[in-house]
Amino acid sequence: MGLSARDRDQFKRLEDKLSGFRGSGHFTIPMEHGSSPAFVDLDRLSFSQWLYNQAFDSKILHWYMNYCCRDDYGATAAETSAWAGIHYFASREPEDPGPLTWPEGNGWITRRLLEKVGTFLRKEQIVHRIIKRKNAYSVFAGETEFHADAVIFAAPTFLAPYIIEGMAPLRDFEYSPWLTANLTLERIPASRGDMPTAWDNVVMDSPTLGYVDATHQSLRTYVDRTVWTFYWALADGPPAQNRQFLLQRDWGYWKDAILNDLERVHPDIRNCVSRIDIMRFGHAMVRPKPGVIFSSERLALAKRDRGILFANSDLSGFSIFEEAQYRGVVAADRAMARVGK
C-alpha cells in the first residue's frame, strides 16, 4: 500500500538483482561459508552508493534499505558496506516464516546452556589481564591467576588490546551506540488510522527503530497490560560523538524523546505508560562499514588458530546471533584441537 507504479518497479528490479546474488551461493549465514573475493569490489563502496549506481532512486526504497541497515548494523546505508547491505537480503530466503524466539529472549538459551555446563562456570571474576607464558597463558581475574593452554576471548573484540598483553590496537572495528527501553503499559494505546500493533512495529521516517510487543506471543484472547521494548540505534554521525551524546543525556531526556516519537502514531501513549526502564549500550554492535568485510585485520582475527582464540560476531563484521554462535563453535573446536582432545 502507498507505493506508486514506479516504486513497485524499483522494488521488483531490486528483488531480481538480490535473487541473483542469493543464487550465487556467496552470501550465506554463517558468512564464512560464502564470502568470496569475487565480490570484494562491493565492500569498497557504500550500500547507498551501490543503489544509486544501479539506478534505484525511489525515496521509499531508500528509506527501507536505510532502515534495514540501521536495524541490523546500527549504521545508515551510506555508512554500510554494499556487500553487507546485499548480504542482509541475499543470505535469507525472500519469504521468512518468522524468527525463533522466546518471551525471555536469548535468556532462554543461556539457561539451557547453564543446565549443561553451569558447574564449570566461575562467576563474578572479571578478567583484567592475559599474558603469554611460553606455550601457555596466564589469565588474571581479581587476585587469581589461571593457567591455560588455550584461551577463548568471547568479549567484544575492541576490549582485547586493553586486556591481552602486547596486542596492537584495532583499526577496522567500529561500534554503534544503541538505546533500548522497556515501556510498561497499563492499557493498550490508541493507534492513528486504527492500525493494530504487530509484534515488530516500525514508523516511517522515524530516527528510531520502533518497538516490539514483548507479550505478542501470549495465547490469551484478551490483553490489557503489556510491555513494549523500544529500540534506537544512534546511526547518524560519528559513533564516538554519538556515544558522548548517549551518555550525557539523562533518563528524563530519553524518556521524552521516546514518548515524543511514539506520540506521532499513539497520541495517548503518555496516559498509558506507568514505567520506562532505559539501557544505554555504548558499543552495542560492530559496524560493517565499507572495507571491513574483506579487511586484512578482520580476516586475520577470524582465521587465528593460535593460543588465544576470538569468538564474537565481531569477527564476521556484523552482529547477528547466528554469526556469534558460529564463531563460538569454531573457537571451541580449535581450542580442543590445541589441547589434544
N, C-alpha and C positions, 0 to 999 in steps of 0.2 A: 504494500500500500504506500502511496505517496511518491512513487517513482515515475519519472517521465519515461517515454519510449527510449530516449537517448541514454538515460541512466541504466535502464534494463539491458540495453545493447552492450554497454560497457561492462556491466556485471557478468553478462554471458561470455563476452570475449575474454575477460579475466579468468573465469572458471575454465574456459577451454585451455588457456595457457597453463593454469595450475594443474589441470589434468595431465598435460604433457610432462610437467615436472614430476608429478606423482607417479606416472607410468615409467619414469626413467629408473626408479629404484634407488636414487641417490639422496632422497630426502626421507629419512627414517627416524623412528624412535626405538632404541637409542640412536642418536645421530652418528655415533662412531661406526655403525654398521653401514653407513651410506655416504658419509661426507667425502665426495670425490673431488680431487683437484681440477676436474673438468669444469667445475662451476666456481672456481676461485675468483673469477672476474666479478661475480655477483657480490662477493664480500668486499669489493673495493669501492662500491658506491652505496648510497642510502636507498632504502626501500621506496621512499617518496620519489627520489630522482628516477629510479627504475620505472615506476609507474608512469611518470611524465614522459620518459623516453619511449614507452610503449603506447603513447597517445591516449592515456587514461587521464581525463581531466574533470570527470564528474565530481561535483562537490560532495555529494552524499557517499560516493565510493571512497573518496579520500578520507572523509570523516570516519567511515567504518574501518578502513585499513589502519588509520591512526589510532582508533580505539583499541583494535586488536593488539597493536604493538604496545600501547600503554598498559593493557591488561596483562599480557604475558611477559613483557620485558621491562616495564616501568620506564619506557622511553618512547618518544614520539617517532613516527615513521621517518622523519627527517634525520633522526639520530640512531636509527636502526639499520644494520646491515641488510642489503637487499636479499642476501642468502637467507638470513634469519626470518625476514618478512615472508618470503616464499615458503620456507620450511614450516611456518605456522599453519599453512593450509595444505601444502603438498605432503606432509608427513601424516596427515589424518584423512580418514575417509570423508567424502563430501556429505554423507548423512551420518551423523553421530547419534547413537542411541541414548547418549547421556553419560555423565560421569559416574564412577563408582565412588560412593561417599557414605559417610555415617553421620548421625546427628552431632557427634563429638569430633568430627573431622579426623585428622590423622592421629589424634589421641587414641582412637580405637586400635590402630596398627601398633602404636607404641606399647599399649598394654598387652597385646598378643605377643609381641617380641619379648617383653619382660617376663611373661609366663615361662618362656623357654630359657632365657639367658640371664634373668634378673639376679641369680645368686652370684654371678661373676662381676656384677656392677659395683664400682666404688663411687658413691655419690658425694656431692659437695666437696670435691677435691679439685680445685682449679689449677690446671697445668699452666705454669708460667715460664718454663724453660725446657728446651730439648737440646741435648749436646751429644755429638758423636763421640764414641769411645772405641777406637779401633774398628772392629767389625760389629759393634753393638751400640746401644744408645742409652743415655740416662735421661729419664723424664722426671722433672721436678714438679711436685704438686704440694704446695704448702711446705711442711718440714720434711716431707718424704721424698726419697729418691728411688724411682723404679728403674730396674734394668730390663732392657728389652732387645730381642734380636730384630724385631720389626715394629714399626710404629705406623699406625693409620691416623693421619691428620684429617678428621672429618669436620672440623670447624670451618667457618668461612675462610676462603683461601687468603684473603687480604691480611689476615692476622698472622700468617705463617712467618713473615720476616721479623715480626716482633717477638716471636717465641722460639724459632729454630735458629740456633747459633750459626752465623755465617751465611745465612740465606739473604740474597740480594733483594732489594725492594722490587715489587712487581709493577710493570709499566702499563700493561694492557687490560688489567682488571679494574673496571669502573662500576660503582654500585649505586643503585637508585634508592632514594629515601621514600618511605611509604608511611601512611597513616591508616590505621583501621579503628573502627569504633563499633561497639555493640550498643544498640538503642533498645531499651526495654519499653515496650508499648503496652499501655493499659487497655487500649482498644485499637482496632484496625483503622488507619486514617482514610479519609475520602480520597479519591483519585480524580483528577481532571479528565473529562471525557468518559468517565465511568470505566476506564481501562483497569481490569483487575490486576493485582500484583501477581507476578510469577515467582519462580524460585530465584532466578537471576534477573534483576531489573536495571536497565540502562536508560539514561536520559540523554537525548541527543544534544551535542554541543556543550555538555557539562564538562568542567575541568576534572571531575571525579570519575570513578568507575562504576558508580551506582551501588546497589546493595543486594544482598542475598537474604531471603527469608529463612531464618535458621530453623523454623518449625514447619517448613513446607513439606517435609516428609511425613508429618503426622497423619495418622489414619483416622483421626477424629473427624466427624462430619461437621462440627462447628468449632471454630477457633476464635476466641475473643481477645486473648492476650498473646503476644508473640515477641520475638527478638529479631531485629534486623541487624545484620553485620554489614557495615558500610566500608567501602574501600576508596582510598585516594592515593594514587601514585603521583609524587611531585616530579613530573616528567619534563616540564618546560624549564629550560635553563640549565646551567652547570650543576651537577649533583652536589658538589661541595657547598655551593651557595644555598641550594635548597635544603641541605642538612642544617645549616645555620638557621634558616628561616623556620624550619620544623621545630627546632629546639628552643628558639627564642620566644615563640608564641605559646601562651599558656592554655589551660583547659578551656577557659572562657572563650578565647578567640576561636579555637577549633570547634567548640560546641555551636557557636553562632554561624560559623562558616558552613558546617554540615547542615544545620537546620535551614539556613537561607537557601542552600542548594535544593533540598528536598521540598521546600515550600512551593517551588515552581510547579510541582506535579501533585503534591499533597498539601493543599492550603491550610489544613487544620493540624498539621503534624505537631506543632508546639503544644497543643492541648492533649495530645495522646502520649507523649513521652514522659516517663517517670524517672528515667535514669539513663545516663550516657557514660560508658566506660571507654576511654581512649587509650590507644597504644601507639607509640612512635617508634619506627624502625629506621635507624639512620643508614643502614647498609642492607636493605631488605633483599635485594637480588642483583646479580651481576647483569650488566648491560651488554647485549651483543652489538656494540657499535661497529661501524664499518672497519674492517680489517682484523677483528678479534677472532672470528671463527677459524681462519687459517693462519693466525699469527704463530710465529716460532715459539713464543713464550707459552701460549696455551697448549700447543701440540707437545712441547717438551714435558710439561707437568702431567698431561694426560697419559703419556707413554711411559712415564717414570716407573721403573721397577726396582729401584734401589731400596735401602732400608727404611726410608721414610716415604710412605705412600699416601697420596692425596685421594680423598673420597668426598666429593661435594659436587653438586650440579654446576658449580662454577667452572669445572673442568670442561663442560660442554659449551660454555659461553653464554648459556641462558638457563634460567631456573624453572624447571618443571619437575614434578615428583619422579616421573619415570627415569629422568636422567640422573637424579640423585641416587635412586635405588640401584641403577646400573653401575654407577661409579663405585658404590659401596661394595657390590658383589665382586667387581674386578679387583678392588684393593684387597678384599679378603682372600681371594684366590691367590694373588701374588704374595701376600704375607704368609699364607700356608705353604706355598712353594718354597719361600725363603727359609722357613724354619724346618723344612724337611717333612711336612705332613702330606 
